[in-house]
């Protein structure tokens, strides 16, 4: 039975939600990867981009990361333009209330992250590391450089894709509650490709849980800028903590972090 939280649309709407969501996520990764690789090739004409161990050097890594999420934004905006469906995404300048929710949401992300990390550790599970953490541990300047990248590109790109478009499509097909659940699950799953080490499923599960919070914030505010701010502040906080840990080897910084 349809309700305020669940409202099943017709078959065509449900099929479109699934097909378009999968297609746009795949397209975002393909375009993003192509831009990142092209960027490395161009940069390589002027400066070295690979170390002796065949790993990207910091400048090339940061540039490729930024270009990947330029790809996300291009695909997201391109989808809305081609479909002439700007109403799928709602965004406006944030009010003071919106800013307060973004700050509060960042705190909720922190509490949830610590709680889930503690539960996983108590059960004997380890979490995988995001590749940016692996790179940054030996090149801490990456963490600082990634703060503006995440605020300007990563968070807007991911939120436009997963909250704005994917969640928007599934909201039309099934209502807000299933939309948040499905978009968050997909958000967690796609992080798998950026992980190294054991415990990838733990990381994916935590990322999906954090996605639930971001998706809920979007539904409550009806303003994509709010989860973008929340996501950006959260990532900036993580990068700052990782920089402190890598630079000063302060063990206390460990309590701030779970994605190591």
N, C-alpha and C positions, 0 to 999 in steps of 0.2 A: 504494500500500500504506500502510495506517495505521501510524503510528509515534508516538513520544513527542511529536513536534512537529507532526505533521499527522495529523488524524483526521477524515475526511469523514463528516458525519452524513447522515441521510436527506433526501429532497427537501423535505419540509415544514419541517424545521429550517433548511435553507439558505435557503429562500424567506422564512421568518420573519426570519432574520437580516438579509437584504437589505432587505426591506420595512419592518421595524420601525426599522432603523437610519436609513434615509433619512427615514422619517416623523418620528422623534423629533428629528433634526437640524433638519428644516424647522420642526417645531412649536416647538422651542427658539428659533429665530430669529424666528418670527412672534410668539410670546408676549413674548420679550425686547424686540423692536422696539416692540410695542404698549405695554408698560410704560414703556419709555424715552420714547416720545412723550407718553404720559399724564402722566408725571412732568414733562416740559418744560411742558406746558399748565398743570399745577397750580402749578408754581414761577412761571410767568409771571403768575399772578394777584397775586404779591407783589413780585417783583423783575424787572427787565429780563432777558431770556434771550438776546436776539440783539443783535449788534453792528450798526453802520451798514452793514457789508458782508454782513449776513444770515448771519453765522456764530454758532454758539452761544458764549455767554460761558462763562468757565471753570467757574463754579458749576453752570450748567445742563449743561455737557458732562460734568462729573464725576458729577453725579446721574444723568444719562441712561445713562452707562456702567455705573454700579453697578446700576441697575434692569434693564438688559439681561441682566446675569448673574444677577440674582435670578430672571429668567424662565427662564434655563437650569436653575437649581436646582429651581424649581417643576416644570418639565416632567420633569426627570430623576427627582425623588422621586415625582412624580405617576405616572409610568410604572411604577415599581416597585410603587407602592401599588395601582394599578388591576389590574396583572397579578399581584399578590400573589407577586412573584418577588424578594424581598429577597436570596435566595441568589445571584442573578446577580452581585452586587457584594460583595466581601469587604473589610471595613475594621475596624480596631481601633486602640486607642491604640498609638502607635509605641514600640518598644523602643529601647534604646540602639543596637542594631545597625541598626534602621530609620533612626534619625536619622543615623547614620554613612553609610548608603547614600544618604540624601537629600542630605547635604553633598557626598559624593563624586559623586553624579549631577549636582549643580550645576556642579562642576568639569568633568565630562565634557561637559556642555552648552556650557560656555565654550570648551573646547578645540575641540569640533566646530564651533561657530559661527565661531570665528576661522579654522579651517582651511578651511571651506567658503567663507567670505568671501574669503580670500586666493586660493583657486583661481578663484572667480568673477571677481575683479578682474584676475587674471593673464590670464584668457581674454577680458578686455574687456567683461565683463557687469556691469551695475549692478543694485543691488537697489532695489525700490520701498520706500516708507516706509509704515509703519502710520499711520493717521489720528491716533492719539494723539500720535505724535512730531511730526507737522505742527502740531497744535494747541499742543503743549507748547513748541515752539521759540520762540514769541512769548509764551507764558504759562507760564514754568517752574514755577510753583506747581502746575500740573496734574500734573507728574511726581511731586512729593512726595505730593499727595493720592491719586494712583493706587496708591501702595505699599500702604496698608491695603486699598484696594479689590481689588487683585489677590490679596493674601494671603487675604482673607476671602470673596471672591465669584468673581473671575475664575478663579483656579486650581481651587477646588473645583467650580465650575460646568462648566468645560471638561473637567476630569478625570473627573467623574462621567459626563458625556455620552460622551466619546470613549474613555476607558480603561475606565470601569466598565461602561457599558451596551453601546456599540457593540463594543468589543473582547470583552466578555463574550458577546454574542450570536454573534459570528463564531467565538469559541473553541468554542462548542457545535457550530457548523456545520462548522468545518474544522480545529480544533485551534489551539494557541497561536501557532505561527509565522505562518500566514496571517492570524490575527486581528490580530496586531501590525502586520503589513504593511498590511492593509486599513484598520484604524482610523487608522493614521498617515497614510496617503494622504488619507483623508477629512479628517483634522485639518488637513493642509496646504492642501487645496483650499478649505476654508471660510474660510480667512484672506484669500482673494482679495478678498472683498467689503469688507474694511477697509483696502485699500491705495490709495495714491495715487502717481502718477508712473509712469515706465517701470520695467522689471525686475520685474514682478509674478510672472512664472514662477520667477525666481530666488528670490524671497522664499518662494513656495509650496514650492519644492523644499527649501529650508533648514528651513522649519517642519515639513515632513514628516519630514525627517531627525531633527530634535529630538524629534518625536513618536515615532520609533522607539526613542529612548533612554528616553523616559518609559514607553512601552509595555513595554519590556524590564524596566524597574525594577518595574513592577506585576506582571509574570509571575514575577520572581525573588522578590519579597517576599510576594506574595499579600495585599497590604495597600494599598488605594487611598490611604490617608493619605500614603504615602511619595512617590508621584509628585505628589500635591497639594503637599506640602512642597517638593519639588524644583522644580516648576513655579513656585510662589510665590516661592521664593528667587531663582530665575533672573530672573523678571520684575522683582522688587524691585531686583535688581542692575542690570538694564538701565535702569530708571527713575532710579535714583541716578546712573548714569553720564550719562544724558541731561540730568539736572538740572545736574550739574557742568559739562557742556559748554555748556548754554544760559545758565547763570548767570555762569560765570567765563571762558568762551571758552578753556578749556584744551585745546590741540590734542592733548595727550597722552591725553586722555580718548577720543580717536577709536579708539585701539587696543582699547578695551574693547567697542566697539560695532560691530554689523554692520547691525542694523535701524534705519537712519536715514531 
